[in-house]
């Protein structure tokens, strides 16, 4: 803790926003880790089971999805399955609309991460400039040495520490931001894949129902 305090003191005034950025980044990263852990751990199995149940009885698939409504794909499928006697094109539109509604949830905090990654090095650079200004202000060519060098060395220390602090915050945030972006792209691919499977099952089921209905009508005549 003492080491951290020394680093913050050495970094100068820019240590305050950089510390705030680092705390914010850690909190948001923890939330995203918890979110993606749940999605990546459960979603594939839930959706595959729901598609298998849909082949037998759509109501069973809906019950399965309702028990896992905290998952993005479960919400998308429930939105599509809630339509009564929909045309295949209507089902596709419902899936697209539900997918668009889920995108902000999947991309949550991405803009905040981008802001932290962009501003942290700039704040570190600002600290560098301020530290160098302090060093040159303390420098007196006629009195170099002894106590007169304290202001110079402290200014250089502030310049180097603030730069390192800004880079560490930016690199740490960027690592997780890119990881979450990869999860997002993978999730979009899964949504497209499983949505296509649901549409195919729906078309086949609807075709069979129409054939049965036509056969029954023809027989009654």
Backbone bond lengths (Angstrom), bond angles and torsions (degrees), N, CA, C in turn:
res aa  C-N    CA-C-N  psi(-1)  N-CA   C-N-CA  omega(-1)  CA-C   N-CA-C  phi
1 X - - - 1.459 - - 1.524 110.49 -
2 X 1.349 114.67 -39.48 1.462 119.05 177.74 1.517 110.73 -64.07
3 X 1.327 116.49 -38.88 1.462 120.77 178.00 1.525 110.35 -60.55
4 X 1.356 116.34 -44.30 1.461 120.67 179.51 1.520 110.68 -61.86
5 X 1.324 115.78 -42.45 1.461 119.15 178.57 1.515 111.67 -62.44
6 X 1.327 116.87 -39.13 1.457 120.53 178.85 1.524 111.10 -65.58
7 X 1.339 116.01 -39.82 1.464 120.15 179.09 1.526 110.61 -64.28
8 X 1.347 115.90 -43.60 1.460 119.91 179.95 1.522 111.17 -64.53
9 X 1.330 115.87 -39.77 1.464 119.18 177.76 1.523 110.67 -65.03
10 X 1.331 115.58 -39.61 1.465 119.85 -178.51 1.522 111.94 -69.74
11 X 1.344 116.86 -29.36 1.465 120.09 -177.16 1.517 112.93 -76.03
12 X 1.306 117.61 -15.70 1.456 119.89 176.47 1.525 113.07 81.76
13 X 1.325 115.72 -156.84 1.460 122.32 -172.81 1.531 112.22 -64.85
14 X 1.332 118.13 -30.95 1.471 120.23 -178.12 1.524 111.65 -71.31
15 X 1.338 117.81 -10.51 1.464 120.07 178.82 1.529 110.91 -65.13
16 X 1.331 117.23 -27.64 1.471 120.20 -177.43 1.525 111.15 -66.19
17 X 1.358 119.84 -55.48 1.473 118.24 177.29 1.526 113.30 -65.74
18 X 1.335 117.63 -33.16 1.464 119.69 178.66 1.523 111.32 -66.51
19 X 1.340 116.91 -38.66 1.461 120.23 176.47 1.524 110.36 -65.61
20 X 1.334 116.93 -40.47 1.470 120.81 177.58 1.527 110.37 -62.77
21 X 1.326 116.64 -42.75 1.465 120.62 177.85 1.524 111.12 -61.43
22 X 1.331 116.75 -42.38 1.462 119.71 -177.43 1.528 111.23 -66.77
23 X 1.333 117.42 -40.00 1.467 120.55 177.88 1.525 110.74 -65.89
24 X 1.335 115.97 -44.21 1.469 120.43 178.21 1.524 110.76 -61.34
25 X 1.327 116.83 -45.11 1.466 120.76 -179.48 1.530 111.00 -61.25
26 X 1.321 117.63 -43.69 1.465 120.63 -179.78 1.526 110.81 -62.47
27 X 1.340 117.17 -42.62 1.470 120.78 -179.63 1.528 111.26 -63.95
28 X 1.327 117.09 -45.59 1.465 120.53 -178.66 1.532 111.15 -70.10
29 X 1.312 117.07 -36.70 1.468 120.71 177.50 1.524 110.47 -63.39
30 X 1.333 116.84 -40.94 1.467 120.29 178.20 1.532 110.91 -62.20
31 X 1.331 117.10 -40.91 1.472 120.24 178.32 1.520 111.44 -64.40
32 X 1.327 116.62 -43.50 1.471 120.76 -179.33 1.533 111.12 -67.74
33 X 1.316 117.43 -37.03 1.469 120.29 177.70 1.522 109.98 -61.35
34 X 1.333 116.20 -45.64 1.469 120.22 178.93 1.527 110.73 -62.27
35 X 1.328 116.98 -41.88 1.468 121.51 -179.82 1.528 111.18 -63.28
36 X 1.319 116.62 -52.55 1.466 119.94 -176.21 1.519 112.01 -70.48
37 X 1.314 117.71 -27.67 1.461 119.64 176.12 1.528 110.27 -62.54
38 X 1.319 116.36 -45.82 1.461 120.60 179.11 1.526 111.07 -64.43
39 X 1.315 116.63 -45.03 1.470 120.56 -178.10 1.524 110.82 -64.10
40 X 1.312 117.46 -50.26 1.462 120.77 -176.68 1.526 112.70 -69.27
41 X 1.315 117.15 -27.69 1.468 120.36 -177.31 1.530 111.94 -79.65
42 X 1.335 118.16 -36.33 1.465 120.52 -169.24 1.522 114.99 -112.29
43 X 1.318 117.60 -28.19 1.455 118.80 -163.81 1.532 114.44 -64.44
44 X 1.311 117.61 -45.35 1.463 119.70 -177.60 1.523 111.60 -57.20
45 X 1.316 116.40 -47.82 1.464 120.27 -178.53 1.531 111.21 -63.68
46 X 1.318 116.34 -43.60 1.471 120.24 -178.96 1.517 110.44 -61.59
47 X 1.315 117.48 -45.97 1.465 120.76 -177.01 1.525 111.25 -69.10
48 X 1.316 117.40 -40.33 1.468 119.68 177.92 1.524 111.28 -63.40
49 X 1.329 116.09 -42.22 1.468 119.43 177.40 1.525 110.57 -63.65
50 X 1.330 116.42 -40.11 1.466 120.28 179.77 1.528 111.20 -64.07
51 X 1.314 117.53 -39.91 1.467 120.61 178.86 1.529 111.05 -66.68
52 X 1.332 116.86 -37.77 1.465 119.46 176.67 1.531 110.81 -65.76
53 X 1.327 116.81 -41.00 1.463 120.28 177.98 1.529 111.46 -67.02
54 X 1.315 115.91 -32.23 1.472 120.19 -179.67 1.527 111.07 -63.06
55 X 1.328 116.07 -33.20 1.461 119.46 178.10 1.528 111.44 -63.21
56 X 1.340 115.82 -32.62 1.465 120.51 -179.39 1.526 111.13 -86.42
57 X 1.341 115.75 -51.47 1.460 120.90 -176.26 1.528 108.65 -158.35
58 X 1.341 118.49 117.09 1.469 120.75 -179.46 1.526 113.71 -57.63
59 X 1.325 117.37 -31.31 1.467 119.82 -179.52 1.528 111.26 -65.22
60 X 1.338 116.93 -35.08 1.470 120.42 176.66 1.532 110.66 -66.05
61 X 1.324 115.72 -39.00 1.467 119.96 177.97 1.524 110.39 -64.64
62 X 1.334 117.07 -41.10 1.458 120.51 178.82 1.526 111.59 -63.03
63 X 1.314 116.40 -41.13 1.469 119.51 177.94 1.524 111.37 -61.98
64 X 1.329 115.27 -40.96 1.465 119.94 178.28 1.527 110.76 -62.03
65 X 1.322 115.88 -43.62 1.456 120.40 -178.47 1.531 111.68 -69.32
66 X 1.308 116.87 -37.08 1.471 120.43 179.83 1.526 111.75 -64.67
67 X 1.323 116.42 -28.54 1.467 119.76 177.08 1.528 111.86 -75.95
68 X 1.319 116.27 -11.46 1.470 120.96 -179.43 1.529 110.32 -129.32
69 X 1.321 115.14 42.55 1.462 120.07 -173.64 1.531 112.46 -71.23
70 X 1.328 117.85 -8.05 1.461 120.42 177.02 1.525 112.28 -77.41
71 X 1.331 117.95 -6.39 1.467 122.03 179.97 1.532 110.55 -94.39
72 X 1.332 118.92 138.86 1.466 121.58 -177.57 1.531 113.63 -57.43
73 X 1.333 117.55 -47.49 1.467 119.86 -177.98 1.524 111.94 -66.43
74 X 1.314 117.77 -32.51 1.457 120.82 177.24 1.524 110.28 -63.57
75 X 1.325 116.88 -41.81 1.466 120.66 178.84 1.525 111.03 -66.90
76 X 1.330 116.38 -38.62 1.468 120.29 179.24 1.533 110.44 -63.80
77 X 1.327 116.13 -47.16 1.464 120.09 -178.86 1.525 111.69 -66.20
78 X 1.320 117.47 -38.55 1.464 120.32 178.42 1.523 110.84 -63.40
79 X 1.314 116.87 -38.79 1.462 120.64 178.02 1.522 110.50 -62.12
80 X 1.327 116.96 -41.07 1.463 120.51 -179.83 1.529 111.52 -71.86
81 X 1.335 116.87 -41.28 1.460 120.60 -177.35 1.531 113.33 -72.25
82 X 1.335 115.74 -15.86 1.466 118.73 -179.33 1.527 112.40 -73.81
83 X 1.337 116.80 -13.02 1.468 120.10 178.77 1.527 109.78 -72.85
84 X 1.304 115.70 138.21 1.470 121.24 178.72 1.514 110.27 -96.17
85 X 1.338 115.15 122.96 1.462 121.75 175.57 1.533 111.78 48.90
86 X 1.311 116.06 50.34 1.466 120.47 -177.47 1.523 111.16 -82.88
87 X 1.314 114.75 150.33 1.462 120.15 171.14 1.534 108.36 -71.98
88 X 1.334 117.57 155.68 1.472 119.84 178.64 1.519 113.36 -55.11
89 X 1.337 116.53 -38.22 1.467 119.55 178.59 1.525 111.25 -66.11
90 X 1.325 116.65 -36.71 1.464 120.36 177.73 1.531 111.26 -66.52
91 X 1.323 115.75 -38.08 1.465 119.38 177.05 1.528 110.44 -63.26
92 X 1.332 116.62 -42.71 1.460 120.72 179.41 1.530 110.93 -62.49
93 X 1.334 116.58 -40.22 1.462 120.51 178.74 1.526 110.65 -65.92
94 X 1.321 116.12 -38.94 1.474 119.62 178.57 1.532 110.70 -64.18
95 X 1.325 116.52 -40.81 1.473 120.25 178.44 1.526 110.51 -64.66
96 X 1.337 116.27 -43.62 1.469 119.69 179.56 1.525 111.07 -62.32
97 X 1.332 116.33 -43.21 1.456 119.57 179.79 1.518 112.20 -64.19
98 X 1.330 116.62 -42.79 1.472 120.08 178.93 1.527 111.32 -66.39
99 X 1.339 115.95 -35.44 1.470 119.87 177.73 1.523 110.98 -64.04
100 X 1.330 116.49 -43.41 1.462 120.40 178.77 1.529 111.02 -61.68
101 X 1.324 116.39 -35.04 1.463 120.20 178.99 1.528 111.73 -69.27
102 X 1.334 117.30 -27.25 1.467 121.17 -178.73 1.526 112.71 -84.33
103 X 1.319 118.04 -21.63 1.464 120.96 -175.57 1.531 113.00 -57.73
104 X 1.348 119.81 -45.22 1.472 118.08 177.58 1.530 113.70 -59.59
105 X 1.342 116.89 -31.51 1.468 120.02 178.16 1.531 110.14 -70.63
106 X 1.322 115.97 -40.54 1.464 119.93 -179.96 1.531 112.04 -69.72
107 X 1.344 116.58 -30.79 1.469 121.01 -177.87 1.524 112.23 -99.49
108 X 1.305 117.38 14.57 1.472 121.11 -175.76 1.539 111.11 -56.75
109 X 1.317 114.29 135.65 1.478 124.41 176.73 1.528 113.33 73.92
110 X 1.327 119.24 1.37 1.473 119.57 179.47 1.530 111.45 -59.90
111 X 1.345 116.46 -40.63 1.464 119.40 179.89 1.524 111.07 -66.57
112 X 1.328 116.56 -35.80 1.471 119.90 178.17 1.526 110.03 -65.78
113 X 1.328 116.25 -43.95 1.467 119.87 178.00 1.530 110.84 -60.78
114 X 1.332 116.58 -43.62 1.466 120.18 179.69 1.530 111.07 -62.14
115 X 1.326 115.96 -39.08 1.466 119.82 178.98 1.523 111.21 -64.53
116 X 1.327 116.57 -43.96 1.470 120.62 179.83 1.524 110.22 -63.98
117 X 1.334 116.53 -43.94 1.470 120.48 -179.71 1.521 111.05 -62.69
118 X 1.331 117.08 -36.52 1.465 120.94 -178.48 1.527 112.24 -76.83
119 X 1.329 116.93 -43.99 1.466 120.27 -172.99 1.523 113.93 -80.74
120 X 1.333 117.57 -30.09 1.472 119.17 -175.60 1.533 113.16 -59.81
121 X 1.340 119.55 -48.24 1.474 118.11 177.28 1.529 112.41 -63.86
122 X 1.341 116.25 -33.46 1.469 119.09 179.24 1.526 110.97 -67.60
123 X 1.325 116.13 -38.92 1.462 119.18 175.29 1.531 110.76 -65.25
124 X 1.333 116.14 -39.40 1.465 119.53 175.41 1.511 111.81 -61.23
125 X 1.348 115.88 -40.02 1.467 120.05 177.48 1.525 111.03 -65.98
126 X 1.339 115.91 -38.77 1.464 119.37 176.10 1.528 110.67 -60.86
127 X 1.328 116.44 -42.17 1.458 120.16 176.74 1.518 111.69 -61.40
128 X 1.341 115.82 -37.03 1.466 120.02 177.64 1.525 110.87 -62.36
129 X 1.324 115.43 -46.06 1.472 119.95 -179.67 1.525 110.86 -62.86
130 X 1.342 115.76 -45.07 1.469 119.26 179.76 1.529 111.07 -63.04
131 X 1.339 116.74 -40.06 1.457 120.17 178.51 1.515 112.23 -64.11
132 X 1.344 116.64 -40.29 1.469 119.95 178.77 1.526 111.41 -68.41
133 X 1.343 115.14 -36.63 1.463 118.45 176.66 1.526 110.02 -61.52
134 X 1.335 115.74 -43.01 1.466 120.37 178.04 1.527 110.89 -62.37
135 X 1.332 115.80 -40.08 1.470 119.37 -179.59 1.530 110.94 -63.89
136 X 1.334 116.80 -46.58 1.460 119.78 -178.32 1.524 111.47 -69.39
137 X 1.354 115.65 -31.88 1.465 118.29 178.14 1.519 110.90 -68.09
138 X 1.330 116.80 -30.39 1.470 120.70 -179.44 1.521 112.71 -85.25
139 X 1.335 115.87 -9.96 1.464 119.66 -174.06 1.531 110.55 -84.65
140 X 1.303 114.54 126.34 1.472 121.12 175.52 1.526 106.89 -129.11
141 X 1.322 115.28 109.64 1.465 119.96 -172.52 1.523 112.87 -59.61
142 X 1.319 116.41 -24.91 1.462 118.41 -179.39 1.509 113.55 -83.95
143 X 1.320 116.38 -10.55 1.468 119.38 -175.37 1.529 110.56 -132.70
144 X 1.294 117.57 45.20 1.450 121.64 179.74 1.527 109.49 -75.85
145 X 1.338 115.00 136.03 1.450 120.19 177.51 1.506 111.59 110.77
146 X 1.326 115.70 161.55 1.449 121.73 178.04 1.511 112.56 65.41
147 X 1.343 114.85 -138.62 1.473 120.44 -175.44 1.515 111.66 -68.35
148 X 1.307 118.76 -22.37 1.460 121.44 -177.89 1.520 112.59 -68.03
149 X 1.334 116.60 -18.58 1.468 119.22 -179.90 1.522 112.83 -84.31
150 X 1.334 118.84 -7.94 1.458 121.41 -177.93 1.516 111.10 -62.34
151 X 1.336 116.21 -46.85 1.467 119.52 179.36 1.507 112.27 -62.64
152 X 1.331 116.66 -36.34 1.465 120.34 179.48 1.520 110.59 -66.03
153 X 1.323 116.90 -49.26 1.470 119.72 -177.13 1.527 111.96 -66.99
154 X 1.352 116.67 -36.94 1.467 118.32 178.35 1.522 111.08 -66.93
155 X 1.316 116.96 -36.30 1.462 120.18 177.54 1.516 111.77 -65.88
156 X 1.331 116.29 -42.39 1.468 120.14 177.82 1.528 110.18 -65.18
157 X 1.337 116.79 -39.41 1.467 120.81 178.07 1.523 110.78 -62.01
158 X 1.329 116.63 -42.39 1.465 120.34 177.89 1.522 110.74 -62.96
159 X 1.332 115.83 -41.30 1.468 120.19 -179.20 1.526 111.14 -61.74
160 X 1.329 117.21 -47.58 1.459 120.75 -176.80 1.529 111.81 -71.68
161 X 1.328 117.27 -40.99 1.457 121.04 -177.41 1.526 111.56 -66.68
162 X 1.318 117.10 -43.17 1.464 120.14 -179.64 1.528 111.28 -64.46
163 X 1.326 116.51 -38.71 1.465 119.77 177.51 1.522 110.64 -63.20
164 X 1.318 116.52 -46.75 1.470 120.45 179.81 1.523 110.86 -63.50
165 X 1.319 117.37 -41.94 1.459 121.56 -179.81 1.526 110.66 -61.07
166 X 1.327 116.48 -46.55 1.467 120.43 179.59 1.515 112.70 -62.08
167 X 1.330 116.45 -40.65 1.460 120.32 179.54 1.526 111.93 -67.75
168 X 1.331 116.41 -39.91 1.466 119.88 179.47 1.527 110.63 -62.73
169 X 1.335 117.09 -45.44 1.471 120.77 179.22 1.533 110.52 -61.89
170 X 1.341 116.11 -43.89 1.468 120.10 -178.44 1.535 111.44 -66.03
171 X 1.334 116.86 -45.14 1.462 120.48 -178.19 1.528 111.86 -66.28
172 X 1.322 116.33 -41.95 1.467 120.95 178.46 1.529 110.56 -61.03
173 X 1.324 116.68 -46.22 1.469 120.98 -179.85 1.525 111.19 -67.65
174 X 1.322 116.89 -40.43 1.466 120.94 -179.12 1.519 111.58 -62.83
175 X 1.322 117.22 -39.28 1.463 120.83 179.47 1.525 111.08 -57.42
176 X 1.321 116.93 -49.06 1.452 120.20 -178.74 1.526 111.92 -74.36
177 X 1.328 117.16 -35.69 1.465 120.15 178.79 1.524 110.92 -60.73
178 X 1.322 116.95 -43.02 1.467 120.23 178.22 1.527 111.64 -67.97
179 X 1.327 116.74 -34.63 1.467 120.26 176.43 1.525 110.60 -63.81
180 X 1.331 116.89 -45.53 1.463 120.63 179.19 1.527 111.11 -66.57
181 X 1.323 116.85 -34.09 1.465 120.10 177.53 1.532 110.11 -65.78
182 X 1.321 116.28 -37.42 1.466 119.57 175.37 1.519 111.99 -64.95
183 X 1.334 117.14 -41.15 1.469 120.83 175.54 1.528 110.65 -60.03
184 X 1.337 116.13 -41.19 1.462 120.54 -179.58 1.529 111.47 -62.49
185 X 1.332 116.79 -46.97 1.465 120.05 -179.87 1.527 111.14 -63.44
186 X 1.331 116.03 -39.82 1.466 120.16 177.02 1.525 110.34 -63.45
187 X 1.320 116.68 -38.69 1.459 120.98 -179.44 1.529 111.12 -66.40
188 X 1.315 117.28 -40.75 1.466 121.14 178.36 1.529 109.98 -62.33
189 X 1.327 116.39 -40.64 1.473 120.14 177.94 1.529 110.74 -63.43
190 X 1.338 117.44 -41.40 1.464 120.71 178.53 1.524 111.45 -65.34
191 X 1.325 116.53 -40.58 1.470 120.32 178.42 1.526 110.20 -59.91
192 X 1.317 116.92 -43.96 1.462 120.50 179.01 1.529 111.09 -64.70
193 X 1.327 116.03 -42.51 1.467 120.10 -178.66 1.532 111.57 -63.65
194 X 1.332 116.93 -52.43 1.460 120.30 -176.19 1.525 112.16 -73.17
195 X 1.326 117.15 -29.39 1.466 119.46 175.51 1.519 110.84 -65.38
196 X 1.330 115.86 -39.48 1.461 119.76 176.86 1.528 110.79 -63.20
197 X 1.336 117.07 -39.02 1.464 120.14 177.74 1.529 111.06 -65.13
198 X 1.337 116.98 -40.99 1.462 119.92 178.38 1.523 111.31 -64.31
199 X 1.308 117.33 -42.60 1.464 120.83 178.46 1.529 110.71 -61.78
200 X 1.319 116.79 -41.40 1.458 120.58 179.66 1.525 110.72 -63.83
201 X 1.332 116.99 -45.81 1.471 120.43 178.06 1.525 111.14 -62.08
202 X 1.326 115.79 -39.17 1.467 119.53 -179.95 1.527 110.95 -64.75
203 X 1.337 116.02 -44.22 1.463 119.65 179.34 1.533 111.24 -61.65
204 X 1.330 116.66 -43.29 1.467 120.08 179.62 1.529 110.88 -64.75
205 X 1.324 116.40 -42.73 1.464 120.31 -179.59 1.526 110.63 -65.18
206 X 1.318 115.95 -43.22 1.461 120.18 179.66 1.526 110.93 -64.57
207 X 1.339 117.19 -39.52 1.457 121.62 179.25 1.525 110.51 -62.30
208 X 1.339 116.65 -43.22 1.463 120.42 179.04 1.523 110.90 -64.01
209 X 1.335 116.23 -41.38 1.462 120.19 -179.88 1.520 110.91 -63.90
210 X 1.326 116.69 -40.06 1.466 120.16 178.01 1.519 111.32 -67.03
211 X 1.326 116.73 -37.52 1.463 120.37 178.65 1.528 110.75 -66.65
212 X 1.334 116.07 -41.73 1.471 120.03 178.07 1.516 110.60 -64.82
213 X 1.333 115.55 -42.12 1.461 120.02 179.67 1.519 111.21 -64.01
214 X 1.322 116.64 -41.14 1.467 120.96 179.74 1.531 110.83 -66.62
215 X 1.350 115.22 -41.76 1.471 119.40 179.99 1.518 110.33 -64.49
216 X 1.326 117.44 -40.26 1.471 121.18 -179.69 1.523 110.13 -66.32
217 X 1.332 116.73 -42.15 1.466 120.37 179.08 1.515 111.30 -63.82
218 X 1.328 116.80 -41.87 1.466 121.53 -179.53 1.525 110.43 -65.43
219 X 1.328 117.44 -41.01 1.462 121.73 -179.83 1.548 111.09 -65.80
220 X 1.309 116.45 -39.34 1.466 120.10 179.63 1.529 112.00 -65.45
221 X 1.301 116.59 -30.25 1.452 119.36 177.14 1.541 111.74 -71.16
